[in-house]
């Protein structure tokens, strides 16, 4: 009896060693992307792997899945089979649902038209193609909201089953959450009435500068002008209102173009945001720097010079726009 038990134990240990060795044996499938359809059984999965020459035999794969208790635990999706890999690594990928994720980046300063273009990318179903902006927002459950500036700029990862609206929902929720939080902690006495106006102001700041040290000061200039009921006179709003009419250089005719976004003709904020504001632009809009400046002009070096009077501004324009920077 002892010899029999010893033989059984030895056989079990040999079998366990064989299964362990099989599970860890290196495979060289690619790299290879495998698309696992919903409802696929473990046997069908193993059969397909054998047909694609990823594994040599079906039964050992099924035995390993059975012993691991994973025979009915497949998750559909696209999987990247690395080179090299192993039977165990493949099994764990499809059981854990470690599907391939693809990135899409929404950039600060983009218009919604640029967002649309970015979402027209591989492996992402573009279910907003052909829809007007208001219909897209209705599809997202926000029919009264403007699509401009409504989505937080960042890199989002998605799977092959994702849609454009799934990305937009995530980006909208992030922007809304950050906007609400910043609005609650805003500086006192701002001449903006609600989070929507704060978002509009932040989009202007975003389009005027990419320099961290300037955002709050530019916001301070805009806030000063709003308090004094002065036109904001910010070129990016004019460019936005021109749309495809803009050809790279603003002319006198462009500045006179009748548009609700022309802040040379209209006092106050434009009707909607003009771009996706970053988190820093949002913060700047609701925490503007206290300054006496009412004007700023680009230096040509990526920054701006600020002035408190029109006379100073005219001098800076001559210095930087007519003669170039010193």
Residue pairs with C-beta under 8 A, 6 or more apart in sequence:
19 60
19 63
19 64
19 67
22 60
22 64
22 87
23 64
23 86
23 87
23 88
23 91
24 86
24 87
24 88
25 86
25 87
26 84
26 85
26 86
27 54
27 55
27 84
27 85
27 86
27 87
27 90
28 83
28 84
28 85
29 52
29 53
29 54
29 81
29 83
29 85
30 81
30 82
30 83
31 80
31 81
31 82
31 83
32 52
32 54
32 80
32 81
32 83
33 78
33 79
33 80
33 81
33 100
34 49
34 52
34 54
34 78
34 79
34 80
34 81
35 77
35 78
35 79
35 160
36 45
36 74
36 75
36 76
36 77
36 78
36 79
36 94
37 76
38 76
39 76
40 48
40 74
40 76
41 72
41 74
42 62
42 65
42 70
42 71
42 72
42 74
43 58
43 62
45 74
45 94
46 55
46 58
46 61
46 62
46 65
47 58
49 55
49 61
49 90
50 56
50 57
50 58
54 81
54 90
55 61
55 87
60 87
61 87
61 91
62 71
64 87
64 88
64 91
65 71
65 91
68 91
70 91
70 95
73 95
74 94
74 95
75 94
75 95
75 96
75 97
75 99
76 161
77 97
77 99
77 100
77 159
77 160
77 161
78 99
78 100
78 123
78 159
78 160
79 90
79 93
79 94
79 98
79 99
79 100
80 100
81 90
81 93
82 89
92 98
99 159
99 160
100 159
100 160
101 157
101 158
101 159
102 121
102 122
102 123
102 124
102 157
102 158
102 159
102 160
103 155
103 156
103 157
104 118
104 119
104 121
104 124
104 155
104 156
104 158
104 167
105 118
105 153
105 154
105 155
105 156
106 115
106 118
106 151
106 152
106 153
106 154
106 155
106 156
106 171
106 276
107 114
107 118
107 153
107 276
108 153
108 206
108 275
108 276
108 277
108 278
108 281
109 153
109 206
109 207
109 210
109 275
109 276
110 118
110 153
110 275
110 276
111 148
111 240
111 274
111 275
111 276
112 133
112 147
112 148
112 149
112 150
112 151
115 151
115 168
115 276
116 128
119 126
119 128
119 164
119 167
119 168
120 126
120 129
120 164
123 158
123 159
123 160
123 162
124 158
124 162
124 163
124 164
124 167
125 162
125 163
125 164
126 163
126 164
127 139
127 163
127 164
127 165
128 136
128 139
128 164
128 165
128 168
131 139
133 146
133 147
133 148
134 143
134 147
136 147
136 165
136 168
137 143
137 144
137 145
137 146
137 147
137 150
139 165
140 165
140 168
140 169
140 172
142 150
142 172
146 272
146 273
148 203
148 272
148 273
148 274
148 275
149 175
149 199
149 200
149 202
149 203
149 272
149 273
149 274
149 275
149 276
149 277
150 172
150 175
150 199
150 273
151 168
151 171
151 172
151 175
151 276
152 171
152 172
152 174
152 175
152 178
152 276
152 279
153 171
153 276
153 277
153 278
154 171
154 174
156 167
156 170
156 171
158 166
158 167
175 199
178 279
178 282
179 195
179 198
179 199
179 282
180 195
182 198
182 282
182 283
182 286
183 194
183 195
183 198
183 286
185 286
186 198
186 286
186 287
187 286
187 287
187 288
190 198
190 223
190 286
190 288
191 223
191 226
191 227
192 198
192 201
192 226
192 269
192 285
197 269
198 282
198 285
198 286
199 273
199 277
199 282
199 285
200 269
200 270
200 272
200 273
200 274
201 219
201 222
201 223
201 269
201 285
202 273
202 277
202 281
202 282
202 284
202 285
202 286
203 273
203 274
203 275
203 276
203 277
203 281
204 222
204 232
204 234
204 236
204 237
204 269
204 270
204 274
205 215
205 218
205 219
205 222
205 277
205 281
205 284
205 285
206 275
206 276
206 277
206 278
206 281
207 234
207 236
207 274
207 275
208 218
208 234
208 236
208 304
209 215
209 218
209 303
209 304
210 302
211 302
211 303
212 280
214 303
214 304
215 280
215 281
215 283
215 284
216 283
216 284
216 287
216 288
216 289
217 288
217 289
217 291
217 293
217 296
217 306
218 284
218 296
218 304
219 284
219 285
219 287
219 288
219 289
220 288
220 289
220 290
220 291
220 293
221 291
221 293
221 294
221 295
221 296
221 306
222 232
222 234
222 288
223 288
224 230
224 291
224 292
224 293
224 294
225 231
225 232
225 233
225 294
226 232
226 268
226 269
228 294
229 267
229 268
230 267
230 294
231 263
231 264
231 265
231 266
231 267
232 263
232 268
232 269
233 263
233 264
234 263
235 250
236 274
236 275
237 261
237 262
237 263
237 270
237 274
238 250
238 254
238 255
238 257
238 259
238 261
238 262
238 263
238 264
239 246
239 250
239 254
240 261
240 270
240 274
240 275
241 257
241 259
241 260
241 261
241 262
241 270
242 254
242 257
242 259
245 254
245 257
246 254
255 262
255 264
256 264
256 265
258 265
259 265
260 266
260 270
260 271
261 270
261 271
261 274
263 270
277 285
291 306
292 308
293 306
293 307
293 308
294 307
294 308
294 309
294 310
294 313
295 306
295 307
295 308
295 309
295 310
295 312
295 313
295 316
296 304
296 305
296 306
296 307
297 304
297 305
297 307
297 313
297 316
297 317
297 320
297 321
298 304
298 320
298 321
299 305
299 320
299 325
300 320
300 324
300 325
301 325
305 316
305 320
307 313
307 315
307 316
319 325
319 326
